[in-house]
Amino acid sequence: MIGGRVARLLPALLFAIAGSHAGITHAADFYGDPNSEAQKWVKAHPSDGRVNDIRDRIASQPAARWFGDWTADIGADVASYVGKAAAAGRTPVLVAYNIPQRDCGGEESSGGAASAAAYRDWISTFASAVGATRVAIIVLEPDALADLGSAKCDSLRTTRLSLLAYATGQFKKKAPLSKVYLDIGHSSWLSATQAADLLGQAGVKDARGFSLNVSNFKTTLTETTYGKAIVAELAKDGFGTKTFVVDTSRNGNGPPPVYEGNWCNPSARKIGVSPSVSAAGESPEMRLWLKNPGLSDGQCGSSAAKAGTFDPELAYKLIHGY
């Protein structure tokens, strides 16, 4: 575990020079949300037989904090979270999840901003709240681009691409130290060529790269191969050398044996490796816990809890792989 002076220097070590980062590989380098749903459950259930495992294996891990239409005051909440991370000498990981008609393909997590104008205001405020002097890792709109491969979402294409390009531009302008990754789904969704085309239209020129496997179960090896193929396609399209991150929060056992259509709380899945930063030049650039393990995907599969609700039994099963 890294602490003290080295941990306080992490933001500068990782991000002061564009295109480089230190080869620090400990979860302690990232900021953990002290008010995550897992942390709240642990504090509220000290005598539960599952509490030690959930505390030590999930609640103590620095998973991402998600912001969306449930966030009461996006400016104040983001500024507070990033400020606390800076004070702790840690790097926060934030997920923006508020694109209009969110989850148009799956519908378990439907919602989002009421209009394109409302989203522009929301994401601009988000970027301003991160600010010009703070370091943060930002993942933009899980599934928003990959969903455009669905007929259900086709009518949203033009507006959605425009909004994502606006978002990346806002972070470049207002939060230049942030490292922004546009989400592009996972390897079973789009071809590398299709993914690169969408990323190009969505403003990847203003982002550090893209994210893969958010809330999913694909192995890191599979997603790394896919990510490298997208990087190559982006380079051919004139976007230079982009990087990518992989969500490892639930990929310890890989995807379910029968994968298609079995994305919602499938049984016998397991938490993956802890968040870490790879050595310079290696892929993926980071392994992150973008999904918070134990939060239900919806009222389906092995959980009856609504999407986004912490289910301790689901968390416990993810720890032990059953």
C-alpha positions, 0 to 999 in steps of 0.5 A: 500500500502506498501512503504518505508523501508518495500518495500525496504526489500521485496526481502530479506523478500521474498526470502533470505531463500529458501522455505519461503516468507513473507505474504505480499499481496500488488501489490506495492511489485512487480515492474511495467514496466514504459514502458509497452504498457499500460503505453505508450498508457496512456501517448500518449492519455491523452484526451481519454475518456478511459484513466483514467480507463486504467491508474488506473486499468491496467497500474498501475498494476505490470504486467510481462515483456516479453522477446523474439525474438523481444528483441534487446539485451537480456543481456542488456535489462534484466540487465537494467530491473532487475537493475531498479527493484532492485534500486526501491526496488521491485521484477520484474516478467519476462517471457521468451518466445523464445523457437524454434517453439513457439506456435506450437499448436496455431500459433497466436504467432509463432516465437522463436529462430532460432535453439536449439543452438541459444536458449541455447545461448539466455537463458544462456545470460538471466540468466547471465543478472539477475545475482547472486545477484539480486532477480527476478521471472522468468516464463519460456516459456508459453505453451511450455510444454502443447503444447507437448500434441498436434500432431502438436508439437509432433516432438519437444518433445525431443529437447524442453524438453532438452532445458527447462531442460537446461534453469532451470539449467542455472538459478540455476547456474547463477541466484540462487536468482531467483525463476523460474516457468516452465509453464504447461498450465492450467487445461483443457490441461493436466491431473495432472499426464501428467503435472507432467511427463512433468515437471519432464523431463523439469528440475523442479528439478532445479526450484521453481515450475510451472505456470498456466493459463498464458494468460488464463481465468480459475478461481483461484479456479479451477487452485489451485485445479489443481496445488495442484494435480500436486504438489502431483504428483511431490512429488510422483515422488521424486521432493519434495514439489514444488509450483505454481503461477497463472495468474489472469490478465484476470480471473475475470469472469472465462472462456467463457461459451463455452470454447474450441477453444474460447481462443482468445480475448473472449468477456465478460472477466474481469481483475482478482485480483491484483498481490499478495503473499500468506501467507507461505504455502498457494496455489497458492504461488503468483497471478501474472499478467503474461499476460498484459491485453489489449494486443491482443491474435491475430486477432480474437475474440473481437479484430482485433489487431495483437498478442501482440499489445495493444488494448485500447478498449479490455483493456476497455472491460476487466476492465468492463467485457463486 
